[in-house]
Amino acid sequence: MQDAYGEFLEHIESVSGGVDYAVIHRTLNATRIEIASLETTPLYGQGGKCA
């Protein structure tokens, strides 16, 4: 798990293009919040019959 986390951080650093760690942290936090909100929002038309 620790190796996977290290690889994840390396990927984030390379994708960010050398942006400050505070910016990376805020971006990841905002992304986490958006993903968490998707878990609570029902998907449009999921499970319903077509008319």
C-alpha positions as CSV (number, residue, x, y, z in Angstrom):
1,M,0.0,0.0,0.0
2,Q,2.8,2.4,0.8
3,D,4.4,1.8,-2.6
4,A,1.1,2.5,-4.3
5,Y,0.7,5.7,-2.4
6,G,4.2,6.8,-3.3
7,E,3.5,6.1,-7.0
8,F,0.3,8.0,-6.7
9,L,2.0,11.0,-5.3
10,E,4.7,10.9,-8.0
11,H,1.9,10.8,-10.6
12,I,0.1,13.8,-9.1
13,E,3.4,15.8,-9.0
14,S,4.1,15.0,-12.6
15,V,0.6,15.9,-13.7
16,S,0.6,19.1,-11.7
17,G,3.5,20.5,-13.6
18,G,5.5,21.6,-10.6
19,V,2.6,23.5,-8.9
20,D,2.9,24.3,-5.2
21,Y,1.9,21.5,-2.9
22,A,-0.8,23.7,-1.4
23,V,-2.5,24.0,-4.8
24,I,-2.2,20.2,-5.3
25,H,-3.8,19.6,-1.9
26,R,-6.7,22.0,-2.5
27,T,-7.3,20.4,-5.9
28,L,-7.3,16.8,-4.5
29,N,-9.6,17.9,-1.6
30,A,-12.1,19.5,-4.0
31,T,-12.0,16.4,-6.2
32,R,-12.6,14.2,-3.2
33,I,-15.6,16.3,-2.2
34,E,-17.0,16.1,-5.7
35,I,-16.6,12.3,-5.9
36,A,-18.2,11.9,-2.5
37,S,-21.2,14.0,-3.6
38,L,-21.6,11.7,-6.6
39,E,-22.1,8.8,-4.3
40,T,-25.1,10.4,-2.7
41,T,-26.7,11.7,-5.9
42,P,-28.9,9.1,-7.8
43,L,-27.9,8.8,-11.4
44,Y,-30.5,10.0,-13.9
45,G,-32.9,7.3,-15.0
46,Q,-31.0,4.5,-13.1
47,G,-33.2,1.5,-12.5
48,G,-36.3,2.9,-14.2
49,K,-38.3,1.4,-17.0
50,C,-38.3,3.1,-20.4
51,A,-41.6,4.4,-21.5
